[in-house]
Amino acid sequence: MKKFVLCLNNDGYDDIQKWKIYMIVEPDDKTDRGWLRLIDDSGEDYLYPPEYFEAIEIPVKIQEAMAA
Protein backbone atom coordinates (compact mmCIF):
# COMPACT_ATOMS: atom_id res chain seq x y z
CA MET A 1 0.00 0.00 0.00
CA LYS A 2 1.28 3.45 -0.87
CA LYS A 3 1.83 6.17 1.72
CA PHE A 4 0.21 9.59 1.55
CA VAL A 5 0.51 12.88 3.43
CA LEU A 6 -1.65 15.98 3.74
CA CYS A 7 0.17 19.31 3.33
CA LEU A 8 -0.37 21.57 6.35
CA ASN A 9 2.13 24.29 5.44
CA ASN A 10 3.72 25.41 2.18
CA ASP A 11 5.71 28.46 3.31
CA GLY A 12 8.68 28.92 1.00
CA TYR A 13 7.64 26.25 -1.52
CA ASP A 14 5.78 26.98 -4.77
CA ASP A 15 5.28 23.35 -5.86
CA ILE A 16 3.13 22.19 -2.93
CA GLN A 17 -0.32 23.38 -1.89
CA LYS A 18 -1.77 23.59 1.59
CA TRP A 19 -4.54 21.00 2.22
CA LYS A 20 -3.53 18.90 -0.81
CA ILE A 21 -2.71 15.18 -0.60
CA TYR A 22 0.68 13.99 -1.87
CA MET A 23 2.11 10.51 -2.43
CA ILE A 24 5.34 9.64 -0.66
CA VAL A 25 8.21 8.20 -2.72
CA GLU A 26 10.41 5.51 -1.20
CA PRO A 27 13.20 7.38 0.63
CA ASP A 28 16.85 7.30 -0.35
CA ASP A 29 18.40 6.92 3.10
CA LYS A 30 21.71 8.34 1.92
CA THR A 31 20.36 11.73 0.82
CA ASP A 32 16.92 12.26 2.37
CA ARG A 33 18.17 12.68 5.95
CA GLY A 34 14.69 12.54 7.50
CA TRP A 35 12.95 14.79 4.97
CA LEU A 36 9.95 13.54 2.97
CA ARG A 37 10.43 12.73 -0.70
CA LEU A 38 7.15 13.19 -2.54
CA ILE A 39 5.70 13.85 -5.97
CA ASP A 40 4.88 17.57 -5.94
CA ASP A 41 2.82 19.73 -8.31
CA SER A 42 5.68 19.86 -10.83
CA GLY A 43 5.24 16.08 -11.29
CA GLU A 44 8.74 15.39 -10.01
CA ASP A 45 9.90 14.00 -6.67
CA TYR A 46 11.57 16.44 -4.27
CA LEU A 47 12.42 16.64 -0.59
CA TYR A 48 10.31 18.63 1.86
CA PRO A 49 10.45 19.16 5.63
CA PRO A 50 8.35 16.52 7.42
CA GLU A 51 6.78 19.07 9.77
CA TYR A 52 4.89 20.53 6.78
CA PHE A 53 2.83 17.31 6.43
CA GLU A 54 0.64 14.86 8.32
CA ALA A 55 0.52 11.18 7.34
CA ILE A 56 -2.92 9.96 6.27
CA GLU A 57 -4.36 6.58 5.29
CA ILE A 58 -6.27 6.23 2.05
CA PRO A 59 -8.26 3.01 1.50
CA VAL A 60 -7.00 0.73 -1.29
CA LYS A 61 -10.24 1.16 -3.29
CA ILE A 62 -9.70 4.93 -3.40
CA GLN A 63 -6.00 4.50 -4.30
CA GLU A 64 -7.04 2.29 -7.23
CA ALA A 65 -9.55 4.93 -8.38
CA MET A 66 -6.89 7.65 -8.10
CA ALA A 67 -4.50 5.60 -10.25
CA ALA A 68 -7.08 5.04 -13.01
C-alpha positions as CSV (number, residue, x, y, z in Angstrom):
1,M,0.0,0.0,0.0
2,K,1.3,3.5,-0.9
3,K,1.8,6.2,1.7
4,F,0.2,9.6,1.5
5,V,0.5,12.9,3.4
6,L,-1.6,16.0,3.7
7,C,0.2,19.3,3.3
8,L,-0.4,21.6,6.3
9,N,2.1,24.3,5.4
10,N,3.7,25.4,2.2
11,D,5.7,28.5,3.3
12,G,8.7,28.9,1.0
13,Y,7.6,26.3,-1.5
14,D,5.8,27.0,-4.8
15,D,5.3,23.4,-5.9
16,I,3.1,22.2,-2.9
17,Q,-0.3,23.4,-1.9
18,K,-1.8,23.6,1.6
19,W,-4.5,21.0,2.2
20,K,-3.5,18.9,-0.8
21,I,-2.7,15.2,-0.6
22,Y,0.7,14.0,-1.9
23,M,2.1,10.5,-2.4
24,I,5.3,9.6,-0.7
25,V,8.2,8.2,-2.7
26,E,10.4,5.5,-1.2
27,P,13.2,7.4,0.6
28,D,16.8,7.3,-0.3
29,D,18.4,6.9,3.1
30,K,21.7,8.3,1.9
31,T,20.4,11.7,0.8
32,D,16.9,12.3,2.4
33,R,18.2,12.7,6.0
34,G,14.7,12.5,7.5
35,W,13.0,14.8,5.0
36,L,10.0,13.5,3.0
37,R,10.4,12.7,-0.7
38,L,7.2,13.2,-2.5
39,I,5.7,13.9,-6.0
40,D,4.9,17.6,-5.9
41,D,2.8,19.7,-8.3
42,S,5.7,19.9,-10.8
43,G,5.2,16.1,-11.3
44,E,8.7,15.4,-10.0
45,D,9.9,14.0,-6.7
46,Y,11.6,16.4,-4.3
47,L,12.4,16.6,-0.6
48,Y,10.3,18.6,1.9
49,P,10.4,19.2,5.6
50,P,8.3,16.5,7.4
51,E,6.8,19.1,9.8
52,Y,4.9,20.5,6.8
53,F,2.8,17.3,6.4
54,E,0.6,14.9,8.3
55,A,0.5,11.2,7.3
56,I,-2.9,10.0,6.3
57,E,-4.4,6.6,5.3
58,I,-6.3,6.2,2.0
59,P,-8.3,3.0,1.5
60,V,-7.0,0.7,-1.3
61,K,-10.2,1.2,-3.3
62,I,-9.7,4.9,-3.4
63,Q,-6.0,4.5,-4.3
64,E,-7.0,2.3,-7.2
65,A,-9.5,4.9,-8.4
66,M,-6.9,7.7,-8.1
67,A,-4.5,5.6,-10.3
68,A,-7.1,5.0,-13.0
